[in-house]
Amino acid sequence: MSMRRVNLVLLVLAALVFVIVLHHHLLSLADFLRREGSNLGLVGSHPIDFIAEAPPEILEERTDEEVPIVITAVDERLGGLIAAVNSIVKNTNSNVVFYIVSLNDTVDHLRTWVSKTELKNINYKVIAFDPHWLEGKIKTDSKLSEPVKPLTFARFYLPNFVPEAEKVIYLDDDVIVQGDIHGLYDTPLKPGHAAAFSEDCDSVSSKIVVRGAGNQFNYLGFLDYKKESIRKLGMKASSCTFNPGVIVANLTEWRHQNITQQLESWMERNVAEDLYSRTLAGSVTTPPLLIVFYKQHSSMDPLWHVRHLGSSAGQRHSASFIKTAKLLHWNGHYKPWGRTSFYPEIWEKWYIPDPTGQFRLIRRHAQDYH
């Protein structure tokens, strides 16, 4: 065999060996990349609608329905708001957003109280209430024990505060929530109803007779039936009232029926005609709601609004019943942050001391001050 042919054979063998070695390395490299890709979480090529599996809690968080809650912030009652918010946050896993309606002189105090305490991570928005909305709709009455507070009318303007929401909860600031607030949010509203309230004739309400011609649980206690404008409405004076301190509102229906405009209209008529009853002096917020929502509202579970705890009849409930109640309301003159009230220990469980020291609990005995 000539030298030329030997060299050619050797060259072919060398090339073959090179190809075999290269192939081996390529296989090793591919296997390495597969293993490394798996460790790094690389997904490679997938269909366009591929979604990597996420932990269940993340998926729930992404799909959790927002529960909007409107509540007012008044500086001298700010401790009530703080306790109410804390009780809601601690008793629910829902995506709660607080829409706190306030006046400018309270905002800084509120933000400091929230940011420097355990509430610093709550989801909330502060919304300024415009007192000009009430011009020509309320009047100064020297017979009232206290001047009218603008923020008591915030519940009339719910769509203004949460314009993007279809449903919302309104709460007074003197409540404590012991159940999951989503249960209240799920209150069913009948077709055509813009709101749900607690009926004052339900089995757990306190039927308090007030001196005079009316009761706190019927229309006669709030409206002056001597006035023709009231009589023409055809509303029975003995009809059960409802308490507007807790409201579940269908804002779509509220807007459709122009509820805010209807309420404002009756406020203006009261200024001109003095339509409210004197029996329950001081109640200027409830009468327009009673008129507009007469037999046009849904009812909520009574346990979601156990009220009158701030009245002299607040002690009528047993301790076991109070523990079972899902929402407690200290409506009345005696607030749980004051000197005299019922079940203050339940309210104080949720109270967070004011880091600025401006708001202090009033207690009967010196040792009770904190």
C-alpha positions in Angstrom: 0.0 0.0 0.0 1.4 3.3 -1.0 2.2 6.0 1.6 -0.5 8.2 0.1 -3.2 5.7 0.6 -2.0 5.1 4.2 -2.2 8.8 5.0 -5.7 8.9 3.5 -6.9 6.0 5.7 -5.4 7.6 8.8 -7.1 10.9 8.0 -10.5 9.2 7.6 -10.0 7.3 10.8 -9.0 10.5 12.6 -12.1 12.3 11.2 -14.3 9.4 12.4 -12.9 9.5 15.9 -13.4 13.3 16.0 -17.1 12.9 15.0 -17.6 10.3 17.6 -16.0 12.4 20.3 -18.0 15.5 19.2 -21.3 13.6 19.2 -20.6 12.3 22.7 -19.8 15.8 24.0 -23.0 17.2 22.4 -25.1 14.5 24.1 -23.5 15.3 27.4 -24.0 19.0 26.9 -27.7 18.5 26.0 -28.2 16.4 29.1 -26.4 19.0 31.2 -28.7 21.8 29.8 -31.8 19.8 30.5 -30.7 19.2 34.1 -29.7 22.8 34.6 -32.8 24.1 33.0 -34.9 22.0 35.4 -33.0 23.5 38.4 -33.4 27.0 37.1 -37.1 26.7 36.5 -36.8 27.2 32.7 -40.1 26.3 31.0 -38.7 25.9 27.5 -41.2 25.9 24.7 -44.9 25.7 25.7 -48.2 26.6 24.1 -49.0 30.3 24.3 -51.7 29.7 26.9 -49.4 27.8 29.2 -49.6 29.0 32.9 -47.1 27.6 35.4 -48.8 26.1 38.4 -49.0 28.6 41.3 -49.4 27.8 45.0 -53.1 27.8 45.9 -52.8 30.8 48.2 -51.5 33.0 45.5 -54.3 32.1 43.1 -56.8 32.8 45.9 -55.2 36.2 46.6 -55.4 37.2 42.9 -59.0 36.2 42.5 -60.3 37.4 45.9 -63.2 39.8 45.6 -62.6 43.3 47.0 -64.9 44.2 49.9 -65.3 48.0 50.0 -66.2 49.5 53.4 -67.2 53.2 53.9 -66.7 54.6 57.4 -66.4 58.1 58.7 -63.5 59.6 60.7 -64.4 62.3 63.3 -61.5 63.5 65.4 -63.3 63.3 68.8 -64.5 59.8 67.9 -61.4 58.5 66.1 -60.8 55.8 68.7 -64.1 54.3 67.7 -63.0 54.1 64.0 -59.7 52.5 65.0 -61.3 49.8 67.1 -63.9 49.1 64.3 -61.3 48.8 61.6 -59.1 46.6 63.8 -61.9 44.2 64.6 -62.7 43.9 60.9 -59.1 43.2 59.9 -58.5 40.7 62.6 -61.7 38.6 61.9 -61.5 38.3 58.1 -59.4 36.9 55.3 -61.1 39.0 52.7 -59.6 41.7 50.6 -61.0 44.6 52.6 -60.5 48.2 51.4 -61.5 51.0 53.8 -62.8 54.2 52.3 -62.5 56.6 55.2 -64.5 59.7 54.8 -63.2 62.7 56.8 -62.8 66.4 57.1 -59.4 67.9 56.6 -58.7 68.7 60.3 -58.8 64.9 61.1 -56.7 63.5 58.3 -53.2 64.0 59.8 -54.2 62.5 63.1 -55.8 59.5 61.4 -52.8 58.8 59.2 -50.4 59.0 62.2 -52.6 56.6 64.2 -52.7 54.1 61.4 -49.0 54.3 60.3 -47.5 54.0 63.8 -49.6 51.0 64.9 -50.4 47.5 63.9 -52.8 48.8 61.3 -50.1 50.2 59.1 -50.6 47.5 56.5 -54.3 47.9 56.0 -55.6 48.9 52.6 -57.4 52.3 53.0 -58.1 55.5 51.2 -58.9 58.8 52.9 -61.7 60.8 51.1 -62.5 64.4 51.9 -66.2 65.1 52.6 -67.4 68.3 50.9 -69.6 70.3 53.3 -70.9 72.3 50.4 -73.0 69.3 49.4 -75.2 70.1 52.4 -75.9 73.8 51.6 -79.6 74.5 51.8 -80.3 71.0 53.0 -79.9 71.2 56.8 -80.8 73.9 59.2 -79.5 75.1 62.6 -82.0 74.1 65.3 -81.5 75.6 68.8 -83.6 72.8 70.3 -81.1 70.2 69.3 -78.7 69.2 72.1 -75.8 69.1 69.6 -75.1 70.8 66.3 -75.6 68.7 63.2 -72.5 66.9 62.2 -71.9 67.0 58.4 -70.3 63.5 58.3 -73.5 61.9 59.5 -74.8 62.5 56.0 -71.8 60.7 54.4 -74.0 57.5 53.9 -76.2 59.6 51.5 -73.3 59.9 49.1 -71.9 56.4 48.9 -71.5 56.3 45.1 -69.4 59.5 45.3 -66.8 57.8 47.5 -66.6 54.4 45.7 -67.5 55.3 42.1 -66.1 52.0 40.6 -67.9 49.6 43.0 -71.1 47.8 42.4 -71.7 46.9 46.1 -70.5 48.5 49.3 -70.8 48.3 53.1 -71.4 51.4 55.2 -70.6 51.3 58.9 -71.0 53.8 61.7 -67.8 54.3 63.7 -69.2 52.9 67.0 -69.4 49.3 65.9 -67.3 46.2 66.5 -67.3 43.3 64.0 -66.9 39.8 65.5 -67.6 37.8 62.3 -66.1 37.7 58.9 -67.2 40.9 57.2 -67.6 39.0 53.9 -70.7 37.4 55.5 -72.3 40.8 55.8 -71.1 41.7 52.2 -72.9 38.7 50.9 -76.3 39.9 52.2 -78.7 39.2 49.4 -80.7 42.2 48.1 -84.0 41.7 46.3 -84.3 42.9 42.7 -84.9 46.6 42.6 -83.6 47.2 46.1 -80.7 49.6 46.5 -80.0 48.8 50.1 -80.4 46.3 53.0 -80.9 47.4 56.6 -81.7 45.8 60.0 -85.4 46.0 60.8 -86.1 47.5 64.2 -88.9 44.9 64.8 -86.6 41.9 64.5 -86.4 39.6 67.5 -83.1 40.9 68.9 -83.6 44.7 68.6 -84.3 46.8 71.7 -87.8 48.3 71.4 -87.2 51.4 73.4 -90.3 53.5 74.2 -89.4 57.2 74.1 -91.4 59.8 76.1 -94.0 61.3 73.9 -96.0 60.0 71.0 -93.5 57.8 69.3 -91.2 54.9 69.6 -87.7 54.4 68.4 -88.9 51.5 66.2 -91.8 53.1 64.3 -92.2 55.8 61.8 -94.2 58.0 64.2 -91.0 58.5 66.2 -89.2 60.1 63.3 -91.8 61.9 61.1 -94.4 64.5 61.9 -97.7 63.0 60.7 -99.4 66.4 61.3 -97.7 67.6 58.1 -99.6 67.1 54.9 -96.5 66.2 53.0 -96.0 63.2 55.3 -99.6 62.1 55.3 -99.7 62.2 51.5 -97.0 59.6 51.3 -99.4 56.9 52.7 -96.8 55.5 55.0 -98.3 53.8 58.1 -97.1 55.5 61.3 -96.8 52.1 63.0 -94.5 50.8 60.3 -91.2 49.3 61.6 -88.2 51.5 61.1 -84.7 50.3 60.3 -81.3 51.4 61.6 -79.0 53.1 59.0 -75.8 52.6 61.1 -75.1 49.5 59.0 -75.9 49.5 55.3 -75.3 47.0 52.5 -75.8 49.0 49.3 -76.2 48.0 45.7 -74.6 51.0 44.1 -75.7 50.2 40.6 -79.3 50.3 41.7 -78.6 53.3 43.9 -77.4 55.3 40.9 -80.2 54.0 38.7 -82.8 55.2 41.1 -81.0 58.5 41.9 -81.2 57.7 45.6 -78.8 60.5 46.6 -80.9 63.0 44.8 -84.1 61.7 46.4 -82.5 62.0 49.9 -81.3 65.5 49.1 -84.8 66.5 48.0 -86.4 65.4 51.3 -83.6 67.3 53.2 -84.5 70.4 51.3 -88.2 69.9 52.0 -87.6 69.5 55.7 -85.8 72.8 55.7 -88.8 74.4 54.2 -91.6 72.5 56.0 -90.1 71.0 59.2 -91.2 67.4 58.5 -89.3 65.6 61.2 -90.8 64.5 64.5 -89.7 66.2 67.7 -90.0 63.0 69.7 -86.5 61.8 68.8 -84.9 65.2 68.6 -81.5 65.1 67.1 -82.2 62.4 64.5 -81.9 64.3 61.2 -80.2 61.6 59.2 -82.7 58.7 59.6 -86.0 60.4 58.4 -85.0 60.9 54.7 -83.8 57.3 54.6 -87.1 56.1 56.1 -89.1 58.0 53.4 -87.0 57.0 50.4 -86.6 53.3 51.4 -90.1 52.8 52.7 -91.0 49.2 51.8 -88.2 49.4 49.2 -85.3 47.8 51.1 -84.0 44.3 51.9 -83.3 42.9 55.4 -80.1 41.6 56.8 -79.4 38.9 59.3 -80.2 40.3 62.8 -76.9 38.9 64.2 -75.1 41.2 61.7 -76.5 44.3 63.5 -77.1 44.0 67.3 -77.7 47.6 68.2 -78.8 49.9 71.0 -75.8 49.0 73.1 -75.3 52.7 73.7 -78.7 53.2 75.2 -80.1 52.4 78.7 -81.5 49.1 77.3 -78.1 47.9 76.1 -77.7 45.6 79.1 -80.7 43.5 78.2 -78.6 41.0 76.2 -76.9 38.1 77.8 -73.1 37.7 77.7 -73.4 34.5 75.6 -75.6 36.3 73.1 -73.2 39.3 72.8 -70.4 36.8 72.2 -72.4 35.2 69.4 -73.4 38.4 67.7 -71.4 39.1 64.5 -71.7 42.9 64.7 -72.2 45.1 67.8 -73.4 48.7 67.6 -73.2 51.2 70.4 -75.7 53.6 68.9 -77.2 55.9 71.6 -75.7 58.4 74.0 -73.3 56.0 75.8 -70.2 55.2 73.8 -67.8 52.4 74.7 -64.9 54.8 74.9 -66.8 57.0 77.4 -67.3 56.8 81.2 -70.6 54.9 81.1 -71.4 52.2 78.6 -72.3 48.5 78.4 -69.8 45.8 77.4 -66.8 48.2 77.3 -64.4 45.3 77.8 -65.6 43.8 74.5 -65.0 47.1 72.7 -61.7 47.7 74.4 -60.3 44.3 73.2 -60.0 45.9 69.7 -59.0 49.4 70.7 -55.4 50.5 69.8 -54.1 53.3 72.0 -53.4 56.6 70.2 -49.7 57.0 69.7 -50.1 60.8 69.8 -51.9 60.7 73.1 -54.7 63.0 71.9 -57.5 60.4 72.2 -57.9 58.9 75.7 -60.5 56.5 77.1 -62.7 57.9 79.8 -63.2 55.4 82.6 -64.9 55.5 86.0 -61.9 54.6 88.1 -58.4 56.1 88.0 -56.8 52.6 87.7 -58.8 52.1 84.5 -57.0 54.9 82.6 -54.4 53.6 80.1 
